[in-house]
Amino acid sequence: MEVLKAQSEVGKKYKTHFFAMFSQFFCTITEEVINQFGDNGREAMAKAVIRYGEERGRRIAKLVKSQGKELNIKNFFIYGDLDSRSILKYKPKIVDGNPEIIIRDCVFCNACREWGKEEYGKIYCEFIDHAVLKGYNPNLILELPSRMMLGDKKCHFKYIVKKR
């Protein structure tokens, strides 16, 4: 009982968000694999991220299809598997008929930085978003002109659904 009371008093002050923990876990595994296997390890981690992302995309597509919906970008956002509202501060907008998202605060990125493991988090961020979208619908296009994990001040996602 004493522990429960003390936990209640402390609240979330010393707790780590689950996605931050995933980030730190990913970075730690990636660091160890690269330390053990060098460039082959780096390549293996990149391939694992792509495989994981494409599988996530296929699962989202399966859900969308099971609902009798089209595999378009709108349904990708509606049925996506990531609770982005709990891990990102972002602002969506439409530019020339295409959805764009600007992210200025990311739990994943912050957790990598907190542990000084940005180098390893870059591998995840470099491949994950394109892989998920490819698994969902390879005809959809994503451009990422800036990413926080690469040193930019924001992540800028441009989903191309209408030809310019």
C-alpha angles and dihedrals in degrees: 000000000000091000093050091051092048091048089052092051093048093046117179095330095112099028126110120222111246093239090050088053089050088051093051092045091050091049093048093050092045092049091051094046091050092046090052100040108018116205091356088058092049090051092047092053091049090051090048091052091049092048091048092047095048090049090052089050092050090051091051089049091051090052093048092049091048087058090053092247134137122256093243130136093259092059090043088062094041097049099029116135099227120088091219094172090069096049107031139051104212145156120214122203140165118242118183089342093307126111116242128184126198115199118193100167125038128177091210094052094043092052092050089052093045090060095037092243102123091129090065097040089056089069091059095044094045094060113017104079096046091046095051092049092047091051090049098046121341090202093068118090129217125190120191107190093171136023131183092219088061091053100269121133092238145013111244116197117192115187110196111211100142122052113242 
